[in-house]
């Protein structure tokens, strides 16, 4: 059975809007390294459209820093599944699915392959409640933003989820990566 991991950047006050983050080269290396063990990304439509074509263009033109280029090249070749009822076209290595996200991820988790990365805040409560998230990779940024999208809306979980911290890493820009596993 494949491992399913959820990774995200967060502010100190728990918001996950991508606009407050200012990753350093060291942090981008961390993300590039993280992508090496992943062979499928499970997106919601909004996140997918934030990631592409941006990172695909960075990979094609090598227009980022060395770490950004490495991240972009890896991300661009990984297979994707996008959960969407409105998206009609996607990149060649992307499958669009309009059904139940938990059912789809459950099927994918049973297939052969490497780690699956979930990249969708909107689908997260459903996938946690279905018991499908095995790991959480949280990168906490030293910023208080005061508004935006919260990681988990109040009341979105059916029961408490207990996690075990397995590693931390501090970066030159003050960010702290925390890797947790689900204790189920």
N, C-alpha and C positions, 0 to 999 in steps of 0.2 A: 504494500500500500504506500502511495506517495505521501510525502509531508506537504502540508499546506501552511504557508507563512503569510502573515500580513505585515507589511512595512509601511511606515509613514513618518513624516516630519511633523512635529508638534511644537507649539509655543509652550512656555512654562505654565500658562493658564489654560491649556488644553484645547487650543484651536488648531485646525489643520489646513487653513487656507495657505496655498503654496506661495503667496506673494510676499510673506514676511521673511522667508528663509533666504539666507545669503551663504550658500555653502562654499567652504574653502576647498582648495585643491586636495587637502588631506581627507576631507569629508567625501569629496567626489570619488577618491580612491576607494574609500570604504564601500560606497554604493556600487562602484564597478566590481569590486571583489565579491560583493553580495550576489551580483547578477551571474557570476560564474557557475553557481550551483543550481540555477533555475533554468528549466527548459520549457515552461509554460507560464504565461501571465494571464490571469483571470480579471478582466476589467469590467467596470461599469462604463456606460457610454461617455459620461462627462469626463472621467479621468482619461479614457482612451483618446478623446479628442483634444485633451490638454497635452498629452504625450506625443501624439502624431498629428501632423507631419514634423513637428519641431525636432525631436531627437533623430528622426530619419534624415532630416536635412543636415544636422550636425555631423552625423556619421558619413554622409555622402561627401560633404565639402570639407570635413575635418576642420570645422570653424570654431571649435571650442578649445579649452585647455587640453593638455594630454589626457588627464583623467576623464574629462567630459567626453572627449573623442572615444576613449576606450569604453566608457559606459554606453554611449550612443551606439557604437558598433555592435556591442553585445545585445543591447535591447532591440535593435533593429532586426536581428536574425532569430530571435526567440518567437516561437509560436504563441498566438494570442487567441483568447476567447473573449468576446465582448457581449455582455448581456444588454440587449436593447430592443425596444419595441418600435423605435423610429429610425435607427440607422439602416441604410439600405446598401451601402458600399463600404468596403474596407480594404486594407492592404492585402497582398497575396497570402501572407502567412497568418491571416486572421479569419476566424470563424465567428459569424454573428449568430447569437442564439436569443430567441425571444421568450423562451419558456421560464420555468421556475429555476431561479439561480441556485438554490440549495440542491435541488435534484441534479442539475447539470454538474455542479462541483463534486457532488458525491460520486457520480459516474466517472468523472475524470480522475478522482482520487484513487479509484480502483484499478486504473490502467497502469501499465508499465511506464517507467520514466523517472526523471529527476523531480526536484522540488517544484511545487506550484506556488507562485506568488499571487496573492490577491491584492488588487489595486482598485479599491472602491470603498469609499466611506459610506455611501448610501446602502450598499449591500451588506456591510459589516454586521449589523445587529442580527439580520436573518441568518447569516452564515455562522455566527457565534452560537445563536440559539439552536441551530441544527447540529452543533458539535463538530463543525468541520475545520476550525482553525486550530492548528497544532502549535504554532509559534507566533510570537509578536516581536517585531524588530522596530522599536520606537527610537527616533532620534529627537531629543528634546533640545530646542534652540533657546538661547538665553534672551528671550524676548517676551514681554507681556503685551498682547495685542488688543485685548479687551472686547473683541467681537469677531464674528466670522462663523465658520462651520465648526461645531464641536465634534469630537471623535465619536461619542455616543450620546444621543439625546436622552434626557431623563426618562426613565421608565422603559427604555428600549430592550433591556435584557430580561428574560424570564426568570433567571436566577443568577446569583453571584458566580463569577468565574474566578477560580483560584489559579494563580500562575507562580512559577518558580523562576527567579532571576538566575540565569546561567552565565551571563557575561556582561561587562560594561566596557566602554571605551570612551575616553575623553579626547576631544579634538582641539586643535590650535585656535579655533574660532569660538571656543566655549561651549560647543554642543556636546551632548553626552548621548551615546548610543546605549540602549538597554535591550538585551535579548532575553526574552522570557519563553518558557514552554508551558503549555497547558497541562495542568495536573490531572484533569478529569478524574 
